[in-house]
Amino acid sequence: MGRRLILTLILLATVSVIGIVATQIYWLDKAFEVQKSQYELVKEQEEAEAKLFNDRVKIALSKVAKEILTINNDPAELFEAVKQIRPNYFTVAINDTVHPYLLESLLISEFERSNIGENFEYGVYDCFTDSIVYGDYVLLTSDSDKDSHEAKAPQIKWDKDGHYFGVYFPDRKQIEISPPSQQVSTWIFSAIISLIVFIFFAYAIYLIIRQKRLGEMKTDFINNMTHELKTPISTIGLSSEVLMRKEILKEPERLEKYAKLIFHENQRLRSQVDKVLQLATLDKDQLELNLSQNDIHQIIHSARHALVLARSEENIEIDVDLLAEKHIISCDSVHISNVINSLLDNAVKYSGDSVKIKISTWNENKSVFVEISDNGIGIAKEALPYIFDKFFRVHTGNLHDVKGFGLGLFYVKQMVEAHNGKVTVQSTPGVGTRFLLRIPIVN
């Protein structure tokens, strides 16, 4: 998949997600406006119904109070006798006592006449006895159970200088309508859906970019592998042709030279094939470690000695500073030796004509730390997060001056972590690279 096609797909996907989110916001805004208008309409209707009910109750209670005064032959006139304490609770001030049963009869008659068909409680306060006498719970609806009712009338502070009675409508609840700003469930749900869409979108973009990078690394791996395998095969083929000539028997030194060349190229070819097979083993999680107690210092000395012998003709300086007092680890000596050899080999490959390598060890937190630093070309900052990835190699164009498959550091990381350790890297371009291994020690 080409870079231009990937960018086009990302652009189209981005526009699609933005379009979905914008459309959702638009319709949510419209829905909010509809909810707001419905809220205002319902609120106005509820307020109108409540006002109508309150007015009818006040008129009915005023008539009841006048009838009580008429029955008691009291010529006094009432002024603002009816007061609304709560949306469903009213009090009436009168100038004389009233019997609860009489009050109940008058209330029922007047409420039925005023078309007020709700159940109610009533209570009477008598200032002469300084006591409150509750009447009863009155049923005006057929679907109510009087026996199951419990008094719910709120207690108020009465004025002890007068006579009062109160009426409470327990079944009439004030309907509270939440304004649209408080109805956030729809917004939360929409936000969650948008977030999920965005996460899937971001994950899809991540997978596309990752697959593209993996494809590029695999292409580089195939190219490098083809080059690495083709070179020894060609050398072995040419050397074999020379050895098949009869006149070569007359030149023993030349015969030995080509025989050694075939041997070394065969060893090199076997090494490359072993690396590929090693990778296949790691991919299938078939790695089996042959653990035993080993001296990490001895492994380092052996790796250093092997490197010096193999590259005796090169200008390589290796400084060893092994300060770890506890250096016995539980490991597979073959794999840990390969790890040290791989890091030393990288230090040589990515350095100039004069190679300076320093190997240091020390103890910390029940572990032994192994530091391998060089004076090589270093690694760019943007490439550091990927150097332990499979097939990854620092991009140097199509040049094959530094050989490899991009498997060395991947193998190093897998092996160190398989031994419950950790590997980190620091690098400065033009200055050098520093690898740090942490491996648990044996107590």
Summary of the structure (lengths in Angstrom):
residues: 443
radius of gyration: 47.2
end to end distance: 53.0
largest distance: 156.6
contacts: 1203
relative contact order: 0.07
helix: 52%
strand: 19%
